[in-house]
């Protein structure tokens, strides 16, 4: 019974973490409304910079912290940081008309969210691997799917609470859920095997081979592409296409929903469609989606739904595949690959989260031009995908063996989503 409770806590935490991650982007209409926070596009984008910085830092330091503090404490600290982010978001409404103070509160809130993401997600993946050592791929797939479910649900709940005239209802609801989860989790023993696994990962300190940086560049570009959609889709729908807030929320839900569906789909068809071929095709799908979004006419904002759905499908498997390939190939530093690549993903996240605002306000580029131009980033990622998908075994010295044709394909769902 104890382990059943632990499993329930971990997977519920996955859903809640997904909701927390998208709560701020899903509330973009409130943040940029003149009647509410009145943030400019640059201020809105800058709001996510602390999140990127703290997520990168906590991801890189996470292994060492797990060794010193224990994985259960890291998990609980991550939940507490998420709780602080949601509480600050709720409290910010009381000072929203003091522009500077409200913005500072929001910056602290997103910084807390970055810490929560960087600490909680690696811990959840470690727990899932320990709970189901004989069904690792399925266990992590379920966790990834639940994280994706949370990201898809957040815009739906935001639209619901905005319709009720209480947009802050979502962060308040999530705060209550996090308090309950913390009280439930703190009494659980949680598997000691998870601590042993974390300690073993923390001791892995091998020099990064040159090929690691190919994977790093790929995940950085992916971070730019995913975040351009994930953080700016609702903003694009309302500000550029003139869509209603519910339609904008639906477009964002469609994007994150297809990210989740795509991960499950490509994991299910891996025997008929090799994962390395999937890795080579999906970046091109992302590029096509960016062009499609850029050419949506203002008179038909509903076309944003299929366009962002296509973008979500294109993004779906790329980050898990990059991490899975990296761990399979860079065996001597496998314990460091996931954290390192997640850090580069967060760098890409920060570039896109902040960069769109200045490009629009200072460089004078329209949102459709920015989305269309990001297709170039996706095409560069597409070119890199052929290098990423070419398997080599890398030794500790960085020497490569000959490429192998018959290799065991890593699972799409090996690692975290984001």
Protein Blocks (a to p, Z undefined) as FASTA:
>chain_A
ZZmmmmmmmmmmmmmmmmmmmmmmmmmmmmmpmklnopafklmmmmmmmmmmmmmmmmmm
mmmmmmmnopklmmmmmmmmmmmmmmmmmmmmmmmmmmklmmmmmmmmmmmmmmmmmmmm
mmmmmmmmmmmmmlmmmmmmmmmmmmmmmmmmmmmmmmmmmmnopaklmmmmmmmmmmmm
mmmmmmpgbjaklmmmmmmmmmmccdddfklmmmmmmmmmmmmmmmmmmmmmmmmmmmmn
opafklmmmmmmmmmmmmmmmmmmmmmmmmmmcfklmmmmmmmmmmmmmmmmmmpcfklm
mlmmmmmmmmmmmmmmmmmmmmmmmmmmmmmlmmmmmmmmmmmmmmmmmmmmmmmmmmmm
mnopafklmmmmmmmmmmmmmmmmmmmmpccdddfkopacdddfbdcdddfklpccZZ
